[in-house]
Amino acid sequence: MQRYLARRILQSLITLLAISVVVFALSRLSGNPVDALLPDDATPEEAAIVMQEWGLDRPLHIQYWSFLRNAVQGNLGDSLKWPGETAMAMVWQRLPATLQLGGFAIIVSTLIAIPIGVLAAVNKGKWFDGFGKLIALIGQAVPSFWLAIVLIWVFAVHWNVFPTSGRGGLEHMVLPAIAMGWYQVAALMRLTRSATLEVLDNEYIKLARLKGVPEWRVIWVHTLRNAAITPLTYFGVIVGYIFTGSVVIETVFAWPGTGLLAIEAIRARDYTVVQAVVLTFAVVFIVANLIVDVLYAVVDPRIRYT
């Protein structure tokens, strides 16, 4: 187990290092941040002074090394758009809102997808199975931003049931959570259905039924517990997709999280904040997958030796 965990941690660190290179390169390709710091009539001398002050006049490999060293220490520099604020401070201010919405979206997705997937497998070939396939088809075909706009038009504008934007109570999270997690409902439901069908064909399930174990216990205890291994491996992807997908949903619903912060920073060419947001998303994604790998090894010990 220790060797397996050490190998996964090393792979995660290498992945994070590669992401830091990509983030650093793309932030430099998005435009010169000096243009956002100076007025249009600034002289070349003023631009040179600002570039020297921010270290933008140094070679790229030296800039990257400085960026990497500061990133390890949690210091990604000061924000260019919000004077007096550091990039990580801006991320930490917005991160709770993203975690709140993302966590709620994961809960909603799981509570919808798992029961439908299990019931679709139990009722294979019947109308409920067709209903589940329809949900999966719609969920994977509909773009999240389009679904978000439709939900706003129907439930906020037409019926006036939920608010259109902003952060508040539970009613403010319902629409963005559904829009954010609907694609994952479809994917998780299909995985649960296929895993449940595979488990239902096993001999120990047939033996449990022959012994007179109640059907609800056979399905929701014996079957679901063994079928959960396959959906569990997908949870790392779900967490990563939901948090990175928050950029679009938070923009549509004006949810004050890190996703909306990334859009504001990109528009302002605030590359320090963009780097902080992307690296934070990368860390969340990698840590989530690392946790899933560990849980998978705990549930199925055979994975440790592969």
Secondary structure by P-SEA (a helix, b strand, c coil): caaaaaaaaaaaaaaaaaaaaaaaaaaaaccccccccccccccaaaaaaaaaaacccccaaaaaaaaaaaaaacccccccccccccaaaaaaaaaaaaaaaaaaaaaaaaaccaaaaaaaaaacccaaaaaaaaaaaaaaaccaaaaaaaaaacccccccccccccccccccaaaaaaaacaaaaaaaaaaaaaaaaaaaacaaaaaaaaaccccccccccaaaaaaaaaaaaaaaaaaaaaaaaaaaaaaaaccccaaaaaaaaaaacaaaaaaaaaaaaaaaaaaaaaaaaaaaaaaccccccc
